[in-house]
Amino acid sequence: MAHAVHAPAPHVVVLASPGVGHVAPVAELATRLAALHGVTSTIVTYTNLSSAASLASLPPGISTAALPEVPLDDLPAGAHIGTRIVTVVQRTLPHLRALLRSLLDDAPAGGVTAFLADMLCPAALAVAGELGVPCYVFYTSSLMSLVTLLYAPELARTTTCECRDLPGPVALPGCLPLHGADLVEPLQERADPVYGLFVDMGLDYLLSDGFIVNTFDALEHETMEAFRELSDKGVYPPAYAVGPLVRSVSDEAAKHHRCVPWLDEQPDGSVLYVCFGSGGTLSTLQTAELAAGLEASGQRFLWVVRFPNDKDSSACYFGGKTTDHGDADADDDPLSYLPEGFAERTRAVGLVVPEWAPQVEVLGHRAVGGFLTHCGWNSALEAMAAGVPALAWPLFAEQRMNAVKLASEHVGLALRVNAREDGVVPREEVAAAARELMVGEKGAVARERARELRAEARKASAPGGPAHQALAAVVDRWKCAAASPAVGDAPGGGL
């Protein structure tokens, strides 16, 4: 009697870019693939610029691997963060090739059904292509951001000025018109090596078989429709909106953070949560202005304070206690950089905590009514999932573009803060913006819109919802490719 042969579960390899903001969504995607489709995963990280600590707790079926450290001492001391990341990606390609070969040879364990490269790692797609593995980009930011990077090679070819000096807005299919200064920050200086690296990234994306994007229909419907039309014409690979990929509130350790009992004592919707993401850094002057503005606003606040840096707004991106004067002393405290007496004077209405707070739990707390944010995409999605309106204060990467989107009439989640010509947001602006968000008319409108977006995000992520359908569609493509490797992927299911 013949026995049925059960094919092993699909196995995907996911290459995570350095940075908590990139590693965390990878972990959430792998978790959902395992829970919803029985897909096993190997998450690959980099020893250089490591952010693997966020992978400490993963469900069964998800394993990790780290690519060996490569030298970076030939890069200039002030090399752009993007240059450092892309250089690491490029220099570890031989190690990635060896890892993929070893996994492909492990056929009884499922081999490799598909390879997913983080949005900052598209140079790795060529390696998977050489080995005959279907390859996808896991794009951890907005679809609009992806469209602008796909357009970057054309922009570089047809213009000679800096982006910020473009004479008119950049209008892309289905996207908000963007001023050149609002395009991703690595494209702002042609003379910086990172410019060419990001232009090449836009070309590398075209090597993929599809884009898995951390967004949802209600948030980017027009962009999705326009992208689908281009994909149907063969201009771009298809895209799948699988978001919002936001960690659920279940971290027991987070519940014991000192900010939680403090929030428990505050009135509903009364607290402004202030945090600039896992990597955002303010200057010494800006830290002082923010403190003075929060104090003058009269609003309750919870502020996650990090070490200031007067040269680099992304200085905390890879963790550590780094100031522009070098490494801070191990015993140093970022709260010591606050204005003298600030914590004591605001003790009745505010709480300052060093380095980190459990953001998903904080945003989901009934006492939090606003979020002063750097507009990193993870933070934006977490605010939407919690139904919390925002004050948009972008710092680097694609955050200016995100701020434009969040404050747009279509999204309406955020109000903008206004900086002076020197880039500093003065204390008067901080105070006025905080009051407007928390108790003003514009804040009330943003609050209502935040509630609507929360409902849309839940609808997208519900069983059988658009995100589930999109993820199922891409898994089906993987299975079809594995079953019939000589047959092209079937269309459908994309944006």
Backbone torsions as a table, in degrees:
resi	resn	phi	psi	omega
1	MET	NA	130.6	179.5
2	ALA	-74.1	143.8	178.1
3	HIS	-103.5	140.0	177.9
4	ALA	-66.3	138.5	178.1
5	VAL	-103.1	119.7	-179.2
6	HIS	-92.7	122.4	177.4
7	ALA	-66.9	141.3	177.8
8	PRO	-63.3	156.7	178.7
9	ALA	-61.7	146.3	175.9
10	PRO	-55.2	140.7	179.4
11	HIS	-125.7	124.7	179.9
12	VAL	-115.6	147.0	173.8
13	VAL	-107.2	125.6	-177.2
14	VAL	-117.7	117.9	179.1
15	LEU	-91.7	115.3	-176.1
16	ALA	-97.7	128.6	174.7
17	SER	-67.5	150.8	173.5
18	PRO	-58.2	150.9	-179.8
19	GLY	111.1	129.2	-178.1
20	VAL	-57.1	-36.2	-178.7
21	GLY	-64.9	-15.8	176.1
22	HIS	-102.9	-37.3	-177.4
23	VAL	-70.1	-40.8	-177.0
24	ALA	-60.3	-45.8	177.5
25	PRO	-64.2	-32.5	176.5
26	VAL	-61.3	-44.8	179.0
27	ALA	-61.9	-40.4	-179.6
28	GLU	-68.3	-40.0	177.8
29	LEU	-62.9	-46.7	179.9
30	ALA	-61.6	-37.8	179.1
31	THR	-63.6	-42.9	180.0
32	ARG	-69.8	-37.7	177.1
33	LEU	-60.8	-39.8	179.5
34	ALA	-69.3	-45.9	-174.5
35	ALA	-70.6	-39.2	-173.1
36	LEU	-92.6	-28.0	-171.2
37	HIS	-132.2	3.0	179.6
38	GLY	66.8	20.4	-179.7
39	VAL	-81.5	127.7	174.5
40	THR	-89.9	156.4	-174.5
41	SER	-139.3	149.3	164.4
42	THR	-117.2	115.8	177.9
43	ILE	-92.0	122.5	-177.0
44	VAL	-105.2	127.6	178.7
45	THR	-120.2	176.9	-179.4
46	TYR	-109.7	135.0	174.4
47	THR	-67.1	-41.2	170.8
48	ASN	-63.1	140.1	172.7
49	LEU	54.7	37.2	-169.8
50	SER	-65.2	140.8	171.4
51	SER	-131.9	30.2	-173.0
52	ALA	-73.9	-7.6	-179.4
53	ALA	-59.4	-28.0	-179.1
54	SER	-74.7	-0.4	177.5
55	LEU	-104.4	21.1	-174.4
56	ALA	-64.9	-30.7	-176.3
57	SER	-128.5	104.4	-178.9
58	LEU	-125.5	147.7	179.7
59	PRO	-71.9	166.3	177.4
60	PRO	-57.0	148.0	179.6
61	GLY	93.5	-6.3	178.3
62	ILE	-118.2	119.8	178.0
63	SER	-114.3	170.2	-179.4
64	THR	-130.2	155.5	174.2
65	ALA	-146.5	149.1	-179.5
66	ALA	-121.7	131.5	175.9
67	LEU	-76.2	141.4	-175.1
68	PRO	-60.5	156.1	178.3
69	GLU	-66.7	141.6	176.5
70	VAL	-122.3	153.0	-177.5
71	PRO	-70.5	140.8	176.1
72	LEU	-128.8	9.0	-173.2
73	ASP	-70.4	-7.8	177.0
74	ASP	-87.3	-8.6	177.2
75	LEU	-77.4	147.0	176.8
76	PRO	-59.7	150.3	-177.9
77	ALA	-57.4	-34.5	-178.2
78	GLY	-98.3	23.8	-178.0
79	ALA	-58.1	139.4	-179.5
80	HIS	-57.8	147.1	179.5
81	ILE	-56.0	-38.0	178.5
82	GLY	-66.2	-37.8	176.7
83	THR	-62.4	-42.6	-179.7
84	ARG	-63.7	-43.8	-178.8
85	ILE	-65.5	-50.3	-176.8
86	VAL	-64.7	-35.6	177.5
87	THR	-63.1	-42.3	176.7
88	VAL	-61.8	-44.2	179.3
89	VAL	-58.0	-47.5	-177.2
90	GLN	-66.2	-40.9	-174.9
91	ARG	-77.4	-15.1	178.2
92	THR	-98.7	4.8	-178.3
93	LEU	-58.0	-40.3	176.9
94	PRO	-60.7	-37.8	178.4
95	HIS	-68.8	-37.7	177.5
96	LEU	-64.8	-41.9	178.6
97	ARG	-59.4	-43.8	179.7
98	ALA	-64.1	-39.6	179.3
99	LEU	-65.0	-46.0	-180.0
100	LEU	-62.8	-39.7	178.1
101	ARG	-61.0	-42.2	-178.8
102	SER	-65.8	-37.5	178.5
103	LEU	-71.9	-35.7	177.1
104	LEU	-64.8	-35.1	179.1
105	ASP	-71.8	-16.8	-178.0
106	ASP	-89.7	58.3	-175.3
107	ALA	-58.4	-39.4	179.3
108	PRO	-58.6	-27.1	180.0
109	ALA	-88.7	2.2	177.3
110	GLY	112.4	-8.7	-179.3
111	GLY	59.3	-137.0	176.9
112	VAL	-133.3	113.1	-179.9
113	THR	-79.5	-37.8	-179.2
114	ALA	-157.0	155.7	176.8
115	PHE	-118.3	129.2	179.4
116	LEU	-116.2	124.5	177.8
117	ALA	-107.7	133.6	174.8
118	ASP	-57.2	158.4	-176.4
119	MET	-57.0	-24.5	179.2
120	LEU	-94.7	2.4	-175.6
121	CYS	-120.2	31.0	-175.9
122	PRO	-66.4	-15.8	175.9
123	ALA	-60.4	-23.1	-179.4
124	ALA	-77.4	-14.1	-178.3
125	LEU	-62.0	-34.8	-178.7
126	ALA	-62.2	-35.6	179.6
127	VAL	-64.2	-47.2	178.1
128	ALA	-62.4	-39.6	178.9
129	GLY	-62.1	-41.0	177.9
130	GLU	-59.0	-33.8	-177.1
131	LEU	-90.9	3.7	176.8
132	GLY	76.3	21.7	-178.7
133	VAL	-97.3	127.8	174.1
134	PRO	-55.4	134.9	-173.1
135	CYS	-130.1	140.9	-176.3
136	TYR	-132.9	156.6	171.6
137	VAL	-99.4	125.7	169.8
138	PHE	-92.2	105.1	-174.8
139	TYR	-95.5	110.5	-171.0
140	THR	-87.6	5.0	177.1
141	SER	-118.4	-161.7	-173.9
142	SER	-75.3	159.4	174.8
143	LEU	-66.4	-35.3	176.7
144	MET	-59.4	-40.6	177.4
145	SER	-62.3	-41.9	177.4
146	LEU	-61.2	-44.0	-179.2
147	VAL	-60.1	-40.9	-178.7
148	THR	-67.1	-36.3	178.8
149	LEU	-72.8	-34.4	174.2
150	LEU	-63.7	-28.8	179.8
151	TYR	-83.8	-14.5	-173.9
152	ALA	-55.1	-43.9	178.6
153	PRO	-60.1	-38.7	178.0
154	GLU	-67.8	-40.3	178.0
155	LEU	-62.1	-43.0	179.5
156	ALA	-64.8	-34.7	-177.4
157	ARG	-74.0	-33.6	-170.3
158	THR	-102.7	-2.0	179.6
159	THR	-130.7	160.3	177.2
160	THR	-123.6	-16.5	-178.0
161	CYS	-84.1	170.4	172.8
162	GLU	-69.7	152.6	-178.3
163	CYS	-55.2	-42.0	-176.5
164	ARG	-65.3	-15.0	-179.0
165	ASP	-102.2	8.3	178.1
166	LEU	-58.9	138.2	-173.4
167	PRO	-69.8	-23.5	-179.6
168	GLY	-143.5	173.0	-179.9
169	PRO	-68.1	154.4	175.7
170	VAL	-89.9	118.7	-178.6
171	ALA	-109.0	115.2	-179.4
172	LEU	-116.7	153.3	-174.8
173	PRO	-53.8	122.9	175.7
174	GLY	74.5	4.8	-175.3
175	CYS	-110.1	157.2	171.2
176	LEU	-63.7	142.7	172.4
177	PRO	-61.1	132.9	-176.4
178	LEU	-120.7	131.4	170.1
179	HIS	-68.8	150.0	-177.5
180	GLY	-55.2	-35.6	-179.1
181	ALA	-67.1	-17.2	-179.7
182	ASP	-92.6	-4.0	174.3
183	LEU	-69.4	167.4	-173.9
184	VAL	-54.8	139.2	-172.0
185	GLU	-58.8	-35.0	178.0
186	PRO	-63.3	-15.5	177.8
187	LEU	-91.3	5.0	-172.7
188	GLN	-84.3	-17.3	-177.8
189	GLU	-128.6	104.2	-178.6
190	ARG	-61.6	-30.9	-176.4
191	ALA	-75.8	-17.7	-179.8
192	ASP	-79.2	134.2	179.3
193	PRO	-54.0	-26.4	-178.2
194	VAL	-64.6	-25.5	179.9
195	TYR	-59.2	-52.9	-180.0
196	GLY	-63.4	-35.4	179.2
197	LEU	-64.0	-38.3	-179.6
198	PHE	-78.3	-29.3	172.4
199	VAL	-64.5	-44.3	177.9
200	ASP	-63.2	-31.7	178.7
201	MET	-60.3	-40.5	178.6
202	GLY	-61.4	-32.6	176.6
203	LEU	-76.5	-39.9	-179.3
204	ASP	-62.4	-32.2	179.5
205	TYR	-56.2	-31.4	-176.1
206	LEU	-70.8	-9.3	175.8
207	LEU	-77.9	-10.5	-174.6
208	SER	-82.0	160.1	174.3
209	ASP	-89.7	-7.2	179.4
210	GLY	171.5	166.6	179.2
211	PHE	-117.1	128.2	174.0
212	ILE	-103.5	111.8	-166.0
213	VAL	-114.4	135.4	-179.7
214	ASN	-84.7	70.9	179.0
215	THR	-148.8	-179.9	177.4
216	PHE	-145.3	159.8	-167.7
217	ASP	-57.3	-48.3	-174.9
218	ALA	-61.9	-24.8	-178.6
219	LEU	-82.6	-34.6	-173.9
220	GLU	-136.9	43.1	-172.9
221	HIS	-59.4	-48.8	-177.1
222	GLU	-63.8	-39.5	178.0
223	THR	-64.7	-40.7	179.2
224	MET	-62.5	-44.4	-179.5
225	GLU	-64.0	-43.8	-179.7
226	ALA	-65.2	-38.8	-179.4
227	PHE	-67.9	-37.9	178.6
228	ARG	-61.7	-41.2	178.9
229	GLU	-61.8	-43.1	179.3
230	LEU	-66.6	-38.8	178.9
231	SER	-65.5	-41.9	179.0
232	ASP	-62.0	-28.3	178.7
233	LYS	-85.8	-2.7	179.0
234	GLY	85.5	8.2	179.8
235	VAL	-69.9	-44.3	-179.8
236	TYR	-130.0	155.7	170.1
237	PRO	-63.8	158.9	-179.1
238	PRO	-67.5	158.3	178.4
239	ALA	-123.5	150.9	-176.8
240	TYR	-128.4	119.1	-179.7
241	ALA	-88.0	102.1	-173.7
242	VAL	-107.8	8.0	-175.2
243	GLY	-95.0	-177.5	0.6
244	PRO	-80.5	129.9	176.0
245	LEU	-88.0	93.2	-177.5
246	VAL	-125.8	131.6	179.5
247	ARG	-61.5	137.5	177.2
248	SER	-74.1	157.8	-179.2
249	VAL	-80.9	96.3	-178.6
250	SER	-151.0	8.6	-177.1
251	ASP	-78.8	109.7	-177.6
252	GLU	-64.0	-39.3	-179.7
253	ALA	-62.1	-36.8	-178.8
254	ALA	-63.6	-33.3	-177.8
255	LYS	-65.3	-17.5	-178.9
256	HIS	-99.6	4.1	176.4
257	HIS	-64.6	145.1	-173.8
258	ARG	-61.8	-21.1	-178.3
259	CYS	-75.2	-23.2	-174.8
260	VAL	-67.4	-50.6	177.2
261	PRO	-62.6	-31.1	176.2
262	TRP	-64.7	-44.9	177.7
263	LEU	-61.8	-35.3	-179.9
264	ASP	-59.1	-25.3	-176.5
265	GLU	-90.3	-4.2	-174.8
266	GLN	-96.9	152.8	177.8
267	PRO	-64.5	156.4	179.6
268	ASP	-57.8	134.8	173.3
269	GLY	62.9	20.9	-172.3
270	SER	-100.3	-11.4	-170.0
271	VAL	-104.5	132.1	171.3
272	LEU	-92.5	117.2	178.3
273	TYR	-88.2	126.8	-175.1
274	VAL	-118.0	114.5	179.8
275	CYS	-157.8	137.0	-177.4
276	PHE	-107.4	35.2	173.9
277	GLY	78.9	-173.1	-177.6
278	SER	-78.0	-15.0	-176.2
279	GLY	-127.4	-12.5	-174.8
280	GLY	-67.2	139.4	-176.0
281	THR	-136.1	135.5	177.0
282	LEU	-101.7	157.4	173.8
283	SER	-74.1	168.3	177.9
284	THR	-61.0	-44.5	179.1
285	LEU	-63.9	-44.5	-178.1
286	GLN	-66.0	-35.4	176.8
287	THR	-60.7	-43.3	179.6
288	ALA	-66.2	-40.6	179.1
289	GLU	-66.8	-39.8	177.9
290	LEU	-63.3	-43.6	179.2
291	ALA	-60.6	-47.3	-179.0
292	ALA	-63.8	-37.5	179.6
293	GLY	-68.1	-41.5	176.9
294	LEU	-62.6	-41.6	179.4
295	GLU	-63.5	-43.1	-177.6
296	ALA	-72.2	-23.0	-176.0
297	SER	-68.4	-27.1	-176.9
298	GLY	75.8	6.3	-178.3
299	GLN	-93.4	150.3	173.7
300	ARG	-70.0	144.9	-177.9
301	PHE	-149.8	152.1	170.0
302	LEU	-124.3	116.2	-171.9
303	TRP	-118.8	122.0	172.5
304	VAL	-88.2	112.1	-172.4
305	VAL	-102.7	131.7	175.3
306	ARG	-119.4	168.5	179.1
307	PHE	-61.8	133.2	178.5
308	PRO	-72.9	158.8	175.0
309	ASN	-147.2	126.3	-174.7
310	ASP	-87.1	-1.0	-176.6
311	LYS	-120.2	-25.4	-169.6
312	ASP	-138.0	115.3	-179.1
313	SER	-76.9	-4.8	177.5
314	SER	-116.4	25.1	-171.5
315	ALA	-63.0	-24.5	-178.9
316	CYS	-93.3	6.9	-171.2
317	TYR	-57.7	-39.6	-179.4
318	PHE	-99.9	17.9	178.5
319	GLY	80.9	-172.4	178.5
320	GLY	86.9	165.2	-178.7
321	LYS	-106.2	78.1	-174.2
322	THR	-112.0	128.4	171.9
323	THR	-112.9	175.4	179.3
324	ASP	-73.9	-2.8	175.7
325	HIS	-98.7	7.0	-177.3
326	GLY	112.8	-166.4	-179.7
327	ASP	-72.1	131.3	177.6
328	ALA	-70.6	154.8	178.5
329	ASP	-59.8	147.2	-178.4
330	ALA	-58.6	-30.6	-178.1
331	ASP	-91.1	1.2	-177.2
332	ASP	-69.0	155.3	-177.1
333	ASP	-129.2	124.9	-179.8
334	PRO	-60.2	-25.3	179.0
335	LEU	-66.6	-19.4	179.1
336	SER	-70.0	-13.4	178.9
337	TYR	-88.5	-3.7	177.9
338	LEU	-75.7	157.3	178.3
339	PRO	-56.0	144.5	-176.7
340	GLU	-58.5	128.6	177.4
341	GLY	82.5	-1.8	-175.8
342	PHE	-59.0	-50.7	-176.0
343	ALA	-61.0	-39.1	-179.3
344	GLU	-69.7	-42.6	-177.7
345	ARG	-66.1	-29.6	-175.9
346	THR	-104.2	10.9	-173.8
347	ARG	-57.2	-32.3	-176.6
348	ALA	-71.3	-24.2	-175.5
349	VAL	-123.9	-11.7	-173.3
350	GLY	-132.7	160.1	174.0
351	LEU	-137.6	128.5	174.8
352	VAL	-110.7	133.0	179.6
353	VAL	-127.0	142.6	-178.2
354	PRO	-81.4	136.7	164.0
355	GLU	73.7	-49.8	-168.6
356	TRP	-153.9	147.9	169.8
357	ALA	-142.4	153.8	180.0
358	PRO	-73.7	88.2	-165.1
359	GLN	-61.1	-43.8	-178.8
360	VAL	-61.0	-41.8	178.5
361	GLU	-67.2	-40.0	179.7
362	VAL	-63.2	-50.2	-178.5
363	LEU	-63.6	-28.8	178.9
364	GLY	-83.8	-3.8	-178.5
365	HIS	-76.3	140.4	-176.7
366	ARG	-60.4	-24.8	-175.8
367	ALA	-78.8	-17.4	-175.2
368	VAL	-86.2	123.6	-178.0
369	GLY	-118.5	-0.9	179.6
370	GLY	-163.3	160.4	-174.1
371	PHE	-139.7	111.7	172.2
372	LEU	-87.2	112.7	-167.7
373	THR	-133.1	153.8	175.6
374	HIS	-77.4	-6.4	178.1
375	CYS	72.0	27.9	165.1
376	GLY	-60.8	148.3	-171.4
377	TRP	-65.8	-37.1	176.8
378	ASN	-60.1	-46.0	180.0
379	SER	-62.8	-39.0	178.9
380	ALA	-62.1	-45.8	-179.9
381	LEU	-67.0	-36.6	178.7
382	GLU	-66.3	-36.8	175.8
383	ALA	-64.6	-43.1	178.8
384	MET	-63.3	-45.0	-178.5
385	ALA	-62.1	-29.6	180.0
386	ALA	-92.4	-10.0	-178.6
387	GLY	71.3	38.4	-177.3
388	VAL	-113.4	125.3	178.1
389	PRO	-72.6	164.4	-170.2
390	ALA	-132.0	156.8	163.4
391	LEU	-106.4	119.9	-174.1
392	ALA	-88.4	120.4	-179.1
393	TRP	-135.2	75.4	-174.3
394	PRO	-70.3	151.1	-178.0
395	LEU	-122.2	-49.3	-174.8
396	PHE	-156.2	-172.9	179.3
397	ALA	56.0	-131.4	-178.4
398	GLU	-98.3	18.9	-171.4
399	GLN	-69.0	-31.3	176.6
400	ARG	-64.7	-40.6	177.1
401	MET	-63.1	-43.2	177.9
402	ASN	-61.3	-39.5	-180.0
403	ALA	-63.0	-41.7	176.6
404	VAL	-58.4	-45.5	-178.5
405	LYS	-64.7	-47.7	-175.6
406	LEU	-65.1	-31.0	-179.3
407	ALA	-91.5	-1.5	-177.7
408	SER	-69.4	161.6	179.8
409	GLU	-62.0	-34.5	-178.1
410	HIS	-67.7	-44.8	-178.0
411	VAL	-86.7	-55.7	172.3
412	GLY	68.4	20.1	-178.3
413	LEU	-81.0	-27.0	-166.7
414	ALA	-127.3	152.6	164.4
415	LEU	-103.0	155.9	-178.5
416	ARG	-102.1	146.4	168.2
417	VAL	-96.2	149.3	-176.1
418	ASN	-110.7	126.1	179.4
419	ALA	-95.3	157.2	172.5
420	ARG	-74.4	177.7	179.8
421	GLU	-62.3	-27.2	179.3
422	ASP	-84.0	4.8	177.0
423	GLY	89.8	-7.8	-177.8
424	VAL	-86.0	134.8	172.1
425	VAL	-89.6	112.2	-174.4
426	PRO	-72.8	162.0	-175.4
427	ARG	-60.1	-35.0	179.8
428	GLU	-63.8	-39.2	178.5
429	GLU	-68.9	-40.5	177.9
430	VAL	-59.2	-48.2	-177.6
431	ALA	-62.8	-46.5	-178.1
432	ALA	-65.2	-42.5	-179.0
433	ALA	-66.7	-39.7	179.2
434	ALA	-63.9	-43.4	179.0
435	ARG	-64.7	-42.2	-178.5
436	GLU	-62.6	-43.4	-179.5
437	LEU	-66.0	-42.7	-171.2
438	MET	-82.6	-35.9	-174.5
439	VAL	-134.0	1.7	-177.2
440	GLY	-90.0	173.9	-179.4
441	GLU	-68.2	-41.7	178.7
442	LYS	-64.7	-36.7	176.4
443	GLY	-63.4	-36.9	179.2
444	ALA	-64.7	-39.9	177.8
445	VAL	-64.4	-44.5	178.9
446	ALA	-64.0	-34.8	179.5
447	ARG	-65.0	-42.3	178.2
448	GLU	-65.3	-41.8	178.9
449	ARG	-64.9	-36.3	178.5
450	ALA	-62.3	-39.3	177.8
451	ARG	-64.5	-39.3	178.9
452	GLU	-65.9	-41.2	179.2
453	LEU	-66.6	-35.7	176.7
454	ARG	-60.7	-42.9	178.6
455	ALA	-63.9	-41.1	179.4
456	GLU	-66.9	-39.2	179.0
457	ALA	-64.2	-41.2	178.6
458	ARG	-65.7	-38.4	179.1
459	LYS	-64.2	-40.4	-179.6
460	ALA	-63.1	-39.2	-174.3
461	SER	-90.8	-4.5	-178.0
462	ALA	-67.4	152.8	176.0
463	PRO	-52.4	127.3	-177.5
464	GLY	82.4	-2.0	-179.5
465	GLY	-75.6	177.1	-175.8
466	PRO	-55.9	-40.6	-179.5
467	ALA	-65.9	-41.9	177.8
468	HIS	-63.6	-40.7	179.5
469	GLN	-64.7	-41.3	-179.7
470	ALA	-65.4	-42.4	179.4
471	LEU	-66.0	-39.9	177.5
472	ALA	-63.1	-37.3	-179.4
473	ALA	-64.3	-42.3	-178.8
474	VAL	-72.5	-35.4	175.7
475	VAL	-63.4	-39.9	177.0
476	ASP	-60.8	-38.4	177.4
477	ARG	-62.9	-41.8	178.1
478	TRP	-61.2	-44.4	-178.5
479	LYS	-65.0	-41.5	178.3
480	CYS	-63.7	-42.2	179.5
481	ALA	-64.8	-36.9	179.8
482	ALA	-70.0	-36.6	-178.5
483	ALA	-76.6	-33.3	-178.0
484	SER	-134.8	73.1	-174.1
485	PRO	-61.5	-19.8	-179.1
486	ALA	-86.5	-8.5	-177.7
487	VAL	-101.9	134.5	-179.9
488	GLY	-63.6	156.6	179.2
489	ASP	-61.2	141.6	177.6
490	ALA	-75.3	138.7	179.3
491	PRO	-72.8	170.4	175.3
492	GLY	110.2	154.7	176.7
493	GLY	86.9	-13.3	-179.3
494	GLY	-83.0	-170.9	-178.9
495	LEU	-75.3	NA	NA
